[in-house]
Amino acid sequence: MFTPKIIALDLDGTLFSRDGEVTPFTKEQIRLAKAAGIAVVISSGRPFSGLPFDVAKELGISYAITANGAGVYRISDKRCLHEDGFETEPAAKLCRDLRQWHLHLDAFIHGDAYTQNASFDIIRHSILPESVKNYVLTTRNQVPDLAAFLTGHHLTLQKLSLTFEPETDGTFIDREETKEFLLSQPHLNVVCGGYHNLECTKAGVTKGTGLQFLCDYLKIPIGQSMACGDSENDLDILKAAGYSVAMENAEEEIKSVCDFVTADCDHDGVGRVIAGFLK
């Protein structure tokens, strides 16, 4: 029977319930996994500053793959072990190019999240769950101009996250036009992280490459890893891991590539699959 030596967990829609909580059963199974010598790590599209540090401390989670693999961190001392982002000028040009569309743009820079304050109303009008809206609205550093901020401080960009405002007919303002533009750029890796958003990292940078780095760093063969997720930005890590688990609330594309489908994020999905390995 396969028993992982490292378990990588997505946050929103996976480890977290729709209310932004970790169920008591799942917490207990993570503690038992840790006691059995299994490394449990976070694998998230969030920046380092957006991690649930209280949960990580409570459960003894020491490492995090962040920004879809563009930044890998040791949580205890906030040390960035690996960063693979855009250089300043290409990042600033991308931010300028995206001004032509109606969207909310977040820039993840060296583990922090920045946004242009003029677009915050799009978050308030988005289809994001209230727990995620509150997370975004309370964790972003607001600047007048992201492109100018990047060039003025000569910064490296880990990831861009784009959120769109819904129309009454269920479509999203400017999403398809923006997606077409992004997919035409060969230097980008473009995925959806859930709720019809779009996320950009440098071409070739994914949660899967983040997992490979962390496995090498911890001297664990990637074939002895397990990953669990629910959306398109999890696809590469699920393909890279030795054993892949989709949540019941995952998109069908995700379920189709996984070794196992567990319960949804509101019904102990992560806890149940870990419990199965510990029997």
RAHU-V287052 format. One record per residue. N is the residue number from 0. SS is DSSP state (helix for helix, strand for strand, loop for the rest). OMEGA is omega in radians with two decimals (none if undefined). Layout:
# RAHU-V287052
n=[N:N]
ss=[SS:SS]
omega=[OMEGA:OMEGA]
This chain:
# RAHU-V287052
n=[0:1:2:3:4:5:6:7:8:9:10:11:12:13:14:15:16:17:18:19:20:21:22:23:24:25:26:27:28:29:30:31:32:33:34:35:36:37:38:39:40:41:42:43:44:45:46:47:48:49:50:51:52:53:54:55:56:57:58:59:60:61:62:63:64:65:66:67:68:69:70:71:72:73:74:75:76:77:78:79:80:81:82:83:84:85:86:87:88:89:90:91:92:93:94:95:96:97:98:99:100:101:102:103:104:105:106:107:108:109:110:111:112:113:114:115:116:117:118:119:120:121:122:123:124:125:126:127:128:129:130:131:132:133:134:135:136:137:138:139:140:141:142:143:144:145:146:147:148:149:150:151:152:153:154:155:156:157:158:159:160:161:162:163:164:165:166:167:168:169:170:171:172:173:174:175:176:177:178:179:180:181:182:183:184:185:186:187:188:189:190:191:192:193:194:195:196:197:198:199:200:201:202:203:204:205:206:207:208:209:210:211:212:213:214:215:216:217:218:219:220:221:222:223:224:225:226:227:228:229:230:231:232:233:234:235:236:237:238:239:240:241:242:243:244:245:246:247:248:249:250:251:252:253:254:255:256:257:258:259:260:261:262:263:264:265:266:267:268:269:270:271:272:273:274:275:276:277:278]
ss=[loop:loop:loop:loop:loop:strand:strand:strand:strand:loop:loop:strand:loop:loop:loop:strand:loop:loop:loop:loop:loop:loop:loop:helix:helix:helix:helix:helix:helix:helix:helix:helix:helix:helix:helix:loop:loop:loop:strand:strand:strand:strand:strand:loop:loop:loop:loop:helix:helix:helix:loop:loop:helix:helix:helix:helix:helix:helix:helix:loop:loop:loop:strand:strand:strand:strand:helix:helix:helix:loop:strand:strand:strand:strand:loop:loop:loop:loop:strand:strand:strand:strand:strand:loop:loop:strand:loop:helix:helix:helix:helix:helix:helix:helix:helix:helix:helix:helix:helix:helix:loop:loop:loop:strand:strand:strand:strand:strand:strand:loop:loop:strand:strand:strand:strand:strand:helix:helix:helix:helix:helix:helix:helix:helix:loop:loop:loop:loop:loop:helix:helix:helix:helix:helix:helix:helix:helix:helix:helix:loop:strand:strand:strand:loop:loop:helix:helix:helix:helix:helix:helix:helix:helix:loop:loop:loop:strand:loop:strand:strand:strand:strand:strand:loop:loop:strand:loop:loop:loop:loop:loop:strand:loop:loop:helix:helix:helix:helix:helix:helix:helix:helix:helix:loop:loop:loop:loop:strand:strand:strand:strand:loop:loop:loop:loop:loop:loop:strand:strand:strand:strand:strand:loop:loop:loop:loop:helix:helix:helix:helix:helix:helix:helix:helix:helix:helix:helix:helix:loop:loop:loop:helix:helix:helix:strand:strand:strand:strand:strand:loop:loop:helix:helix:helix:helix:helix:helix:helix:helix:helix:loop:loop:strand:strand:strand:strand:loop:loop:loop:loop:loop:helix:helix:helix:helix:helix:helix:loop:loop:strand:strand:loop:loop:loop:loop:loop:loop:loop:helix:helix:helix:helix:helix:helix:helix:helix:helix:helix:loop]
omega=[3.13:3.01:-3.08:2.99:3.08:3.14:3.14:-3.04:2.92:-3.13:-3.01:-3.12:-3.12:3.08:3.13:2.96:3.12:3.07:3.12:-3.13:2.98:-3.05:3.14:3.14:3.13:3.08:-3.11:-3.14:3.07:3.08:3.13:3.10:3.10:3.14:3.13:3.09:3.12:3.07:3.08:-3.06:3.07:3.05:-2.93:2.94:-3.12:2.97:-3.14:-3.10:-3.13:3.13:3.08:-3.02:3.11:3.11:3.14:3.13:-3.13:-3.04:3.11:3.11:-2.96:-3.03:3.14:2.92:-3.04:3.06:3.14:3.06:-3.10:3.09:3.09:-2.97:2.85:-2.96:-2.98:-3.11:3.10:-3.10:3.04:-3.12:-3.06:3.07:3.12:-3.04:3.11:2.99:-2.96:-2.99:3.07:3.12:-3.14:3.11:3.12:3.10:3.11:3.14:-3.06:3.14:-3.05:-3.10:-3.13:-3.08:3.01:-3.05:3.02:3.08:3.12:-3.00:3.11:3.05:3.10:-3.12:-3.14:3.11:3.01:-2.98:-3.08:-3.04:-3.06:3.13:3.11:3.06:-3.13:-3.12:-3.07:3.11:3.12:3.01:-3.09:-3.14:3.14:3.05:-3.12:3.09:-3.13:-3.05:-3.07:-3.06:-3.09:2.97:-3.05:3.09:-3.13:-3.02:-3.08:-3.12:3.12:3.12:3.13:-3.09:-3.12:-3.11:3.11:-3.00:3.01:-3.13:3.10:-3.03:2.93:3.07:-3.06:3.11:-3.03:-3.14:-3.10:2.97:3.14:-3.13:3.10:3.05:-3.09:-3.07:3.02:-3.08:-3.06:3.10:3.12:3.14:3.12:3.11:-3.09:-3.13:3.11:-3.10:-3.04:-3.10:-3.09:2.86:-3.01:3.11:2.99:3.13:-3.13:3.09:3.04:3.05:2.98:-3.10:-3.09:2.91:3.08:3.13:3.14:-3.14:-3.11:3.01:3.11:3.10:3.05:3.11:3.12:3.10:-3.06:3.08:3.10:-3.12:-3.11:3.13:3.07:3.08:-3.10:3.07:3.10:3.12:2.99:3.07:-3.10:-3.11:-3.04:-3.03:-3.01:-3.14:3.04:-2.97:-3.08:3.13:3.10:3.10:-3.09:-3.03:3.08:3.12:-3.03:-3.10:3.04:3.02:3.07:3.11:-3.13:3.03:-3.10:3.12:-3.14:-3.14:-3.03:-3.10:-3.00:3.10:-3.04:3.03:-3.12:3.11:-3.09:-3.01:3.10:-3.05:2.98:-3.08:3.13:-3.14:-3.11:-3.11:3.08:3.13:3.12:3.12:-3.04:-3.14:none]
